[in-house]
Amino acid sequence: MDEAEYLADRITVLSAGHIVAEGTPRTLGGRDRMATAISFTLPDHVQARDLPPGLGSLTGPGPGGSFVVHSESPLVHLRMLGNWALGRGFDLPDLDVHRPSLEEVYLSLTRPASRKDQR
């Protein structure tokens, strides 16, 4: 997938003999419009309800007590989260920003229909 991402101008994805998606590596399967996951763990003395108003509705539980903001404007929300944490005097040492990879998009496009319904 790394080679396709860097070398291909266009990609066509086949599944069960049918074209299921076509586009550039950046736009394949709506990749350019997919939400970015911003994950972090809050210090023990801070609750999710303390998050800034613009983030609360976008935030859900993540693995191991972490939280995940699903954002279509990651830079805006990352700045909001960072400024909020710094303003309260703490860091978010496990902060992670993840956009869907080409491989993740490919797997979601080629997953059998019965497994797509289980997401």
N, C-alpha and C positions, 0 to 999 in steps of 0.2 A: 504494500500500500504506500509506503514512503516513496518508492520510485514513481508510482502513478501520480502521487501528489505533486512531485517536483518536475516530472518530465512531460506529463500529458497536458494537452490543451483542452481536451474533452474526454469524458468517460461515459461509457454506456454500461449499465449493469443489467445482466441477464439473470433471471431466476426461473427455473422450470421451463426453459425455452422461450420465455417472454421478456421483452424489455420492460423493466420496472422503473428505471430512472435514466436520465441522460442530462449531462451538463458539464460544467467545468469542475475541477476538484473543489473549488471554493463554494460552489452553489449546488452541488449534487444532492439530490434528495431534500432540498431546502436547508442545507447545512448553514448557509449564510444568515438564515432567519431563526435558527434554533437557539434556545435559551442557553446562556452560559451559567454554569454552576459555580457559585462562590461559597466555599465551605470554610468553616472556622469553629473554634471552641471558645466559649465564653469563660471568663474567670468564675470561680465558685460563687462569688458574691454578686454576680450579675445574672439576671434572668432574661429570657427571650422577650418578655413583655417590655423590657427596658430599651429595646432597640428603637431607633428613630422611626417615626410614623411611616415614612415612605418605604421602609424595609419590612415592617411587621407582616404585611399581607403576602409578601413574596417569600417569606422564610418558613422553612419546614424542618422537621427533625432529620438529622443525618446519622451515620453510624457512630457508635461509641459515645453518645452524648453530644455530638457536634450538631451544628446547624448548617443548612444550605439555603442560600438565596438563589432562586432561579430568575435570572435577569436577561431581558432583551436589550438592556442598556448597561452592560457590565461596568464601563468606566464611571458612569454616574453613580451607580450603586456601590462600587468599590470605594470611590472617593467619600461617599456619604458614610459608609461603614468605618473607614479609616479615620476620618475626622471625628466621628462620634467616639471611637475608642480612645484616640489620643486626647480628646477633650475631657474624658473621664480618667485619664492618667494610666491607661493600661495598653498593652500590646496584644496582638492576635498572632502569636508565634507560629501557629499551624495554618495560617491563612493560605488558601489554595484557590486558584482560578482555573476552571477547566471548560474549554470549548469542545464540542463533539469532534472526535477525530474522524478522518475519512474511513478508517476501519470500522468504527462504531456505526457510522451512517450506512456503510455497506452491509454490515451484519443485520441492522434493523430492516433494510430493504429486502434482504434475501431470507429472512427468518420465515419459516412456514407460517401460514395464516393462523393455524391453531395456537401457535406460540405468541403471535402478535397480540392476540386477544388477552393474553395473560399478563401484559405489561401493567 
